[in-house]
Amino acid sequence: MFQRRSTILFIILVILPLALLAWLGTYLIRDAGKRTDASMQAVLAERLSAADHHLLHDMRQLTDRLDNWGGQNTSSAHLMAQQLAAHPWIARTWATAGAAAPLEAFEGKSPFQPGGSFKAEERVRAIHEVTQNTGGMSQPVPLLDDDGPPFQRINTPAVSFIQPPAPEWITYLKMRGYHIDDRPAPSETGGTWSGWHVGDSMFIHWRRFADGSLSCALLNPQLLMKFLFQRLPQPGLAAPPGRMMLTTVKGIPLHQWGKILHGSEGPPAAHRACSEPLSQWEMSYTPADEEFPKPYLFPILLGVSSGILLVLVVGWLYFHESAREIRVAQQRVTFVNQISHELKTPLTNIRLYAEMAAHRAESTGDSIARRQLGVVEAETARLDRLIQNVLNYARQQRDKLSIQPKPLALDEHVSRVVEFWRPLLENKGFEIVATLNGPASINADPDALEQILGNLISNVDKYGNSGKWIAIHTEHDERHTRVIVEDRGPGIPAGKRRTVFEPFERLRSDLSEGVSGTGIGLTISRELAQLHHGSLTVCPSYSDGARFILTLPTLP
């Protein structure tokens, strides 16, 4: 029992506080890390957004320049393609009057040979098909909202689930209303519109005229990238401490910039897809160690460590003092046990010689000596019972209380105990009623059963003396055997029916009331009953006094 209570106290006083402190420390550290990471992601997202906006601005500026490369008098696709061929970044241009019209080609100044899978006729036809309905849109002249993108995708590449997918080509339309110099571009004054046709690292600038003709220009991607990359980082901004990377969506590196200080060699901490028409590119950033230092966890660790140390110190002090008190209590119990055991030998001799003297007085007819020796025998028996209770309680505290059951006739044993107590009770004026209907044989420890009955009868003698009546009944059924001891005294209050079995709990403890005893008789009796797999209870429905019911199993 004590070991179980010590384990529960250890869990409550030490394990639970330590677990709570560990959880609190872990939660605070994770929360600080999450806050720091959220702040870092916000800063990196803003940095990547600024770089993406700069690339998009340069792309729109390049688009306006290509749209106005031939001047405001460029009114046909043929003339536009011929003039764009003179641009230093153009590898080849084409012009067509319609989907079925022949294709005119012009060689540009920039040497660039697209891959073998590139076919100019297919690209021009695809651009013509996707842009021929532009004029039939709900807004024939697309206007850019204040927060809208400068380019709008007007086709989505088809996905093939049977054959391997071909390189994706996406067509973008330049939205009107986005002005580089805060004034309308000349290309927006006519009935023309333009944009980009973007494939795998290839860029085709297209322009569609009001008559339905179309001009296309294939740019040298190396020169285009050089133009875009040489302006990174943005003019007027210092290079970031970490590493900014620009790659394709397939992970092919295109360009990197930044100071690339210590810590920026690792994997990126933030990613962002570039805005259209550069959606086949992706930007990422790896911060340097000096940019975002680790969260300052010293106060958290100090607080949690101090709490853990305090819990350990308090737990150690408590259990140290408890161990000392337990050690002293065990020494006291051992002392009482030794003293009680030493008293057993002289008490046995006193009882033996008192019985011998009583037999001699009876044979000589000395009634006075016989009565005096009877008192000695009764007091010796009471003292023996008290010592036995103390010894059993000491064994119980050491978890060594045990019984030795054996078959016995219950009624004969109860009758012998009643007859032993009869002279003392009758001398005090008690009426004794015994009704014995027990089983022929049960398995029980005779000494334990005698001690239980002796304690119950002794309580009647001490507390039920006012009723001058005691009854002992035995009864049984197929499963249980009951021994009932009842009186007509003041009874036991309802609030005391459980606590009366606790050690040293007494209904009346005032010595002036003449009630003596150790206060452990019912505790030992209930423990002995439980060792028999039975119980000892107070009957709650009995109102004439007190009724104790000892229940034992009928079958062994």
N, C-alpha and C positions, 0 to 999 in steps of 0.2 A: 504493500500500500504506500509506504513512504517513498520507495523508489519510483513508483508511478507519479506521485505528487511532485517529486523532485524533477522528473523529466518534464512534466507539464509546466512547472515554474521556469525551468531552463528555457523552454520554447517561448514562453510568454515574455520573459525578462531579457533574453539575449537573442535568440534566433529571430523572432519576429522583428524587433527593432533593427537588427543588422540587415535583415532582408529588405525592410522598408528603406533604410538608408542607402543600401546598394541600388535598389530600384530608383530612388530619388536621384542619386548621383548619375546613374546611367541615363535617366530621362533628361536631366539638365545638360549633360554633355551632348547627348544627341540633339536636343533642342538648340543648343548653341551652334553645333555643327550645321544643322538645317538652316538656321538663320544666316549664318555666314555664307553657306552655299547659295541661299536664295539671293542674298545681296550680290554675290559674285555673278550669278547668272543674270541678274538684272543689268549689271554694268556691262557684262560681255554681250548681252543681247543688244544693248544700245550701241556698243562699239561695232558689232557686226552690221547692225542696221544702217549706221552712218556710212560704212564702207560700201554696202550694197546700194544705198541711195546715190553715192558718188559714181559708182559704175553705171547705174541706170541713167543718171544725168548725162554722163559722157556718151552713153549709147544713143540717147535721144538727140544730143547735140550733133553726133555724127550722122544720124538719120536726116536731120534738117539740112546739113551741109550737102549730103548726097542728093536730097530732093532738089536743092537749088544749085547744083553743080553747073548746070548749063544756063543758069539765069532764068529770068521770068518769061523769056520768049520761047522756052521749051514747051511745045504744045503737042508733040507726037512721040510715040514710043520709039520709033526709028531714030529720031534725032536725039532722044534721051539716051538710048543705048550707045549711040555713036559718041556722044560727048562723055559719058561715064567711062568709056574705054580709055580715055586719056588720064583718068585718075590714077595716081601712083600705087594705090592699094588694090585696084581692080585687076583680076586675072582674066576675066572673060565676061562679055555681055551678050544678051539676046533680046530680040524684039519680035513681037508677033501682033498681027491685027485681030486675031481671034483664035478659038480653039482649033479650027480646021485650017487656018491660014498657015502658009509656010513660015519657018523659023529663020530669022536673020541672026547671024553670029558675028561678033567683033572681038578680036583679040585685044586684051588689055596690056598694060605696061608691067604688071607684076607677074613674074613667072611662078605659076602654081599649077600643079597637075592633081586634080582630085583622084580618088581611088577608082579602081576598075568598075566598081558597082555603080558609080555615078553616071547617070544618063541625063543630058541636058533636056532632051525632049520630054522625058517623064516629069522632071522638076518643073519645067515651064508649064506643062499641061496641068499639073497638080495645082500650081499657083493660080492658073487661070480659072480652074473649076471652083476653087474655094473662094476666090475673090469676085466671081462674076455676079454673086448674089449680094455683094456688099451694098450695092445701091438700093436693094430692096429691103433693107433692114428697117426696123421700126423708126430708127433715126438715120435718115440717109446721110446726114453729116454728124458722125459721132462726136460728142462733146465730152471733154474730160471734167469730172467733178473735182471739187477742190482737193479732196483726199483720195481721188482715184488714181490708178496706175496710168502711165503715159502710153502703155501698149496693152492691147487686148488680144487674147488668143481667139482665133476664129475657126480653128479646126482641132480635132483630137485624133491622134494617130490610132489606127485600127490595131487591135491585138489579135494575132493568129494563134490558135490553140492546136493547129495541125502541123504547120511548117515553122521552122525557126524564125523568130521575128526579124524583120529587116530593120536597118537603121531608121530611127524615128525622125520624121520631119514634121515640124510644127510651124504653122503660119501665124504671124502676129500682125495686127493692124495698128498703125500709129493713131492714137487718139488726138483729136483736135482740142485746143484749149490749153495745151502745155507749152509755154513759151520760155525759151532760154533767156532772152533779154527782155522779158516782160512786154513783148510786142508780138503781134501775130506774124508767123512765118509766111513768106511769100507763097509757099507751096499750098497754103490753106485757103488762098483767095479764089482758086479755080475749082472745077468739078473733078478734081483728081484726089486720089488717096494712095498711101504707100505703107510699107511695113517691111517685115523681115520673114524669110523662110529659112528656118534654122534646122540643121541636121547634126550629124555626129561631127562636132568641131568644124562645121562648115556653115557659112553665112551667105545668104543670097538676099540682096536688097531688091525689092520690087516696087514698081510704081504703075498704077493703073490710071488710064486717062478716061476722060468723059466719053470718048468715042468707042471704048471697049478695048483699045489696044493696051498692050502690056510690055513693059521693059523690065528686064532682070539683069542683075550684076552680081557675079560671084567674087567675093572678096578673098584676098590672101589671108587666111586665119592667123598666120604668124605676125603679119603687120598689124592686123586688127588687135591682137592680144598685146603686142608691144605698145600700141597706142594707149590701150586701156591700163596696162600694168605700170607704165612709166609714170602715171599720175597717182600711184599708190605708194605710201599713204596719201591721203587727201592733202592738197596744198594748204599750207597754214597750220597743219596739225603735226605734232611730233610723232615720230615712230613709236608704236607701243612697246613696252618692255618685253612682252612675250613674243610668240610666233603666230602670225596670221597666215593661214594657208588658203589657197584657192585651187580647187581640184574639180575634176569632172564628177558626175554622179557615180561613175564607176570606180572612183578613187584614184584616177591618174593625176599626179601633181602637175599644176600649171604654173603657179607662181607663189612665192612666199615673201613676206616682208616683216619688219620689226627688228628690235634689238636682239632678240633671242637670248635673253639673259638666262642665268641658272634656273633650272626647273622647267623651262619651256621645251625641253626635248621629249617630253612624254606625250601620251595621247591627248587629243583635244578635249577641252572642257565644255565647249559650246559649239553648236553647228547651226548653219542657216542656209537654206537654198536661195540662190540668187533670184532676183525678180526677173520676170519676162522682159525681153526675149532671151535672157541668159539663164533660163531655168535648167539648162543642162550642166550648169556649174554649181558648185557648193563651196561656201566659205566656212572655215573653222578657226578657232583660236585656242591656243594653249598658253595660259598665263604663266608668268615667271613667279618665283617664290616670293619676291619682294612686293608683288602687287597685292596679294591677298594673304596676309599672314594667318597662321592657324588661330582659331579662337582662343582667347585667354581663359584657360580653364583652371588657373591656380586658385582663385577664390572658391570655386566649386569643389575642387579636390580638397582644399584646406577645410572647408566646412564639413564635408562628408567624412573626411578622415577624423576630424575632431569629434564628430558625433559617434563614429564607430569606436574610437578610443574611449570616449566617455561611457558608452554602453558596456564595453568590456571591463572597464574599471569598476563600474557600479555592479555588474554581474559578479565580478570576482570578489568584491567586498561582501556582497550579499551571501554568496555561497560559502565564502570563508567564515563569516559569522555564523551562518546556518550550520556549517560543518562543526564548528566549535560547540554550538549549543546542542547539536545532536550528539556529539561525542560526550558532553557532560551528562546529557539525559541518558545515554546508553550506560554510562558509568553508574548513574543513580539506579537505573533499572537492574543492572548487574549486581549492585550492592544489595538492593532490596531482595533480589532473587537469591543471593547467597545467604542473606540473613534469614529469609523465609525458609530456605532449605535446611539451614542449621537448626531452626526451631522445630522442624518436623520430628527429629529424633527424640529430644526430651519430651515433646508433646505426646508422642506415641507411648513413651514409658509412663507418663503421667496417666494417660487414658487406660493403659493396661493395668497399672497398680490400683487405679480407682475402681475398675471393674472387679479386680480380685478382692479389694476391701469390701465392696458392696456385696459380693457373694458371701463373704465371711460374716458381715453384719446381718445378712438375711438368715444365715444358718444359726446365728446366736440370738436372733429375735430382737436386735437393737434397731428399733424403728427410727430413732433420731439420727443415728449414724447412717442408716440407709438413705434417709431423706437428704442429709447433707452430702453424702457421696453422689446421690443422683444429680444434685446441683453441679457438683464438680464434673460429672460426666457430660452434662448438657453444655456447660461452658467450654469444656474441652472440645466437644464436637463443634461448637460454634467457632472457636478459635481455629480448629483444624480446617473448617470450611473457608474462613477468611484467608488463611495462609494459602490454601489451594487456589483460591481466586487470584491472589497476588501472583503465585507461580504461573498460573495459566495466562494471566495478562502479560507477564514478562515474556513468556513463550510466544504469545500472539504478536507482541511488538517485534520480536525477532523472526517472525514468520515460521515458528517451529511448533506451533500448537497442533497436536494430532490426536487421533482417537484410534482405538483398537476394537472395532465392532465384532460381536460374536452373537450367536443365537441365545436368546433369553426369553423367559416368560414375563411379559410386561406387567401383568396384573400382580404377580407375586412380588416383583421388584418394587412396584409402586406401593403395595401393601406394606412391605418391609420399611420403606421410607416413612410412610404415614405412622406406623407403629413406633418408629424411633422418635418422631416428633410429638406423638400423642401426649405423653406425660407433661411436657413443657406447656403445650397449648391448653390442655385441660386445667392445669394449675392456674392459668391466667383467665379461665372462664370461657374458653372457646368451645363452640359446638362444632364437631367434626363430622362431615358427611362424605362418605366415600362410595362411589358407584363405579364398579370396575367391570367393563365390558370390552376389554381389549382382545387382541388376537392371541392365539395360542403361543406364537413365537414370532419375534422380529429380530432383525440384526441391529444391534446397538451396543455401544460401549457402556457397561453397567456403571462404571465410576462416573462417566460424563453424565449419564442419565440421573444418577443420584445427586450430582452437583447441581444440575439444572433444577430438579425438584426441590432440593434443599434451598437454593436461592429464592425460588418462587414462594415457598412456605415461609422463609425468613422475612421476605418483604411483607407478607400478610401479617406476620407477628409485629413488624415495626410500624407499618403504615396503616393497616386495617384493623388495629386493635380496638377501635371504637365499635365495630360491628359485632365482635365476639362470635364470628361465624366464618367457617371455611369449608369449601367443598372441592373434592378432587374427583374428576370423572375421567374414565377412559372409554373410547369408542373407536370403531374402525369401519372401513369399507374395503372395496377391492384394491384401492390404490393407496389410501392414506390411513394412518393411525393418529389419533389425537388424544393428548393428555391435557385436560382443562383444569386450571386452578382459579377459583373465584372467591371473592369475599364480599362483605357488605359494609366496607369502610367508606371513606370519603371519595374514593375513585381517583381516576387520572384525568386531568383536564384535556380537552381535545387538542390543544396546542402542544401538549407534552407527550402525546402518544408515540411520536417518533424520536424525540430527543431523549426520552427516558432510557433508550438503549445506548446512548452515547456514553463514553467513559467519564466518570466522575460527575455525571448529571444526576442530581437527586431532587426529589420533590420538596423535601425540607432539609435544609443544611444547617439550621441553627442548632448548635450543640445543646442549648438549654431545653430543646424540645425532647431531649432524651433519645434521639434517633442516632444510633451509631452505625458504623460500617465504612467501607472503602469507596462505595459508589461505582464499582466495576462488576458487580454480580450479574446484572442483566446483560452487560456487554459480553461477558464471558459465556453466559447462557446462550445468547443468540449466536455467538460464534460456534459453540459446540453443536447447536442445532443445525447450522449451515454445513458443518463438517459431516453431518449425517445426511446431507442432501434434503434437509427439512427446513423448518422456519419456526420462529417464535414471535408472535404478534399479540397486540392488545385488541380485544374485540371492541369495535366502535359502537355497537348497538346495545351493549350492556350498560344499564343506567343505575343499578343498585349498588355498585361498587366498582371493583376492578376485576377483569376476567382476562387471564393470559391463556393462550392456546399454543401448545407445543405440537407441531405437526411433523410426523415422521413417515417415511415410505413404508407401506405394509409389506411389499415384496422386497426381498433382498436385492 
